[in-house]
Amino acid sequence: MLKASRGRSLTVLHVAVVGSGPSGVYSAQSLVQQDRVPVRVDVLDRLPCPYGLVRYGVAPDHEKIKSLQNNLRTVLQDERVRFLGAVEIGPGGIAARDLLRLYDAVVYCVGAATDRHLGVPGEELAGSWSATEFVSWYSAHPDAHWNGALAAAESAVVIGVGNVAVDVTRILARGADELTGTDMPAAALAALAASRVRDVHMVGRRGPSQAKFTTKELRELGSLADADVLVDPAELALDPHFADPSGLPAAGRRNVEALRAFADRPAQGRSRRIHLRFFLRPVELLGEGGRVRAVRFERTLPDGLGGVTGSGAYEEIGAQLVLRSVGYRGIPLDGLPFDEQRGVVPNAAGRVLREGVPSPGEYVAGWIKRGPTGVIGTNRPCAKETVGSLLEDAPGLVQQAVRTDPLEGLRAAGLRPVEWTGWQAIERAEAALGASLGRGPVKIGEWDALLAAAREDRAG
């Protein structure tokens, strides 16, 4: 780790990367792997913990994907890179313009922080949540807000057919004993153990050939110990590609084949049931006593142009818990321009554009640059492109005055950044918590507890 006492050099490019998820860490990696100009990189994050969606978005039972943290960790431990958590950009923290005064360049990798809404009546009813909120809760995100909606539910509807929808469907249908070996927080594990949800309906408005989930995630539903996967062959047959998927791209073809296999498999009478539904468009959440009791759908039909059209036929699916998983959207970052229509910071090859003109020293990468598209690996070439733009601009970016270490500037702004040793202290606290519960490391999900654990490295 770089020492806080280091000064600024006229020959070194000092860069702040805002966001420690994959796009941020890949940006840092691209910066330190090049040999065109010496660099020092501070990776800032609003949270005291690194790794972004790899820590807070990947399902706890997906150990292989979560192991990507080891690769990100290697970058953050590079001697030219420094992690600084608990650094807020904007109100309550440091303004973007002031951050740029501390560094030669700033790369914003803040992702797409909010979810899209359905825009239908009843969406505000108790029991109606975004899948993002549910994921944040069982992933111990310190901003998670969950009011025990699971306790009142016997049936759940998940609206959407992407990988996040599959994740939340699987967690709802998976036995808690299968999750004990994960880092899921104790409160979430207990709530899932007590859950009375027996039917989970995952619903898409288009057909199986257009679903966004990956075949690996889809097939995983069929491996759950105590859940049947139910698919209606007649509903699948509405898709023009159902009978002969050979003309589809490989991913779509494999999805259709997997769904056909589910449809051919007889139910085993297990205690939970996953219903995979297609060609149903939500039109209203129906309530009773202020709580959701059902979702009203309109049957859709292929329009021959890749979309669907309403049929005028309707169906209700009873549910006391509704999770929408219909996409993400970027939100404005204080001090940066924002394209409201696209939900991104306007940019050209990663250079932030203010009124159509590149803003010196300001860059973006990841979802806030291109929108919520692609998988984790997509962030690598995206970050590389942005860093390429930054390096082209480098001769005009290096500040001409020797100033103090940016960390001192952050502290002068009233911030108390959590350094790498603080994150290591959090890891030790999570390991101790898990040991006290007879488990492996268990995530801490409260702001106060995380910051208290991080400060232990100073106390020691």
HUPE-V15194 format. One record per backbone hydrogen bond with DSSP energy under -0.5 kcal/mol. CO is the residue of the C=O (numbers start at 1). NH is the residue of the N-H. Records with the same first field share a line. If there is no record, write none. Layout:
CO->NH + NH
//
This chain:
3->6
9->12
12->14
13->15 + 40
14->104 + 105
15->42
16->18 + 107
17->19 + 44
18->109
20->51
21->25
22->26
23->27
24->28
25->29
26->30
27->31
28->32
29->33
30->34
38->13
40->15
41->43 + 82
42->17 + 44
43->84
44->19
45->87
47->86
51->54
52->55 + 56
53->57 + 58
59->62
61->63
62->66
63->67
65->68
66->69
67->70 + 71
68->71 + 72
69->73
70->74
71->75
72->76
73->77
75->78
78->81
80->41
81->2
82->43
84->45
85->418
86->88
88->90 + 94
90->93
94->90
95->99
96->100
97->101
98->102
99->102 + 103
105->16
106->108 + 363
107->18 + 109
108->365
111->113
114->329
120->123
121->285
122->125
125->128
126->292
127->129 + 322
129->324
130->134
131->135
132->136
133->137
134->138
135->139
136->141
137->140
141->144
148->151 + 152
149->152
150->153
153->196
154->198 + 199
155->320 + 321
156->201
157->159 + 323
158->160 + 203
159->325
161->212 + 213
162->166
163->167
164->168
165->169
166->170
167->171
168->172
169->173
170->174
175->178
176->179 + 180
179->182
183->443
185->189
186->190
187->191
188->192
189->193
190->194
191->195
192->195
198->273
199->156
200->202 + 275
201->158 + 203
202->277
203->160
204->280
206->279
207->210
208->211
214->218
215->219
216->220
217->221
218->221 + 222
219->222
220->223
221->224
224->227
226->272
228->230 + 274
230->276
231->233
232->235 + 236
233->237
235->238
236->239
239->242
244->247
245->248
249->253
250->254
251->255
252->256
253->257
254->258
255->259
256->260
257->261
258->262
259->263
260->264
261->265
262->265
264->266
272->228
273->200 + 275
274->230 + 276
275->202 + 277
276->232
277->204
279->300
280->282
281->298
283->121
284->286 + 296
286->293 + 294
288->291
290->126
291->288
293->319
294->286
295->297 + 317
296->283 + 284
297->315
298->281
299->311
301->309
307->303
309->301
313->299
315->297
316->318
317->295
321->157
322->129 + 324
323->159
324->131
327->116
329->114
332->334
333->336
338->340
339->343 + 344
343->330
344->339 + 346
346->353
348->351
350->364
351->348
352->354 + 359
353->355
354->357
357->354
358->360
359->362
361->106
362->352
363->108
365->368
366->369 + 370
367->371
368->345
371->373
375->378 + 379
376->379
377->380 + 381
378->382
379->383
380->384
381->385
382->386
383->387
384->388
385->389
386->390
387->391
388->392
389->393
390->394
391->394
393->396
394->397 + 398
401->403
403->8
405->408 + 409
406->410
407->411
408->412
409->413
410->415
411->414
417->419
418->85
419->422 + 423
420->424
421->425
422->426
423->427
424->428
425->429
426->430
427->431
428->432
429->433
430->434 + 442
431->435
432->436
433->437
434->437 + 439
435->438
446->450
447->451
448->452
449->453
450->454
451->455
452->456
453->456
454->457
455->458 + 459
456->460
//
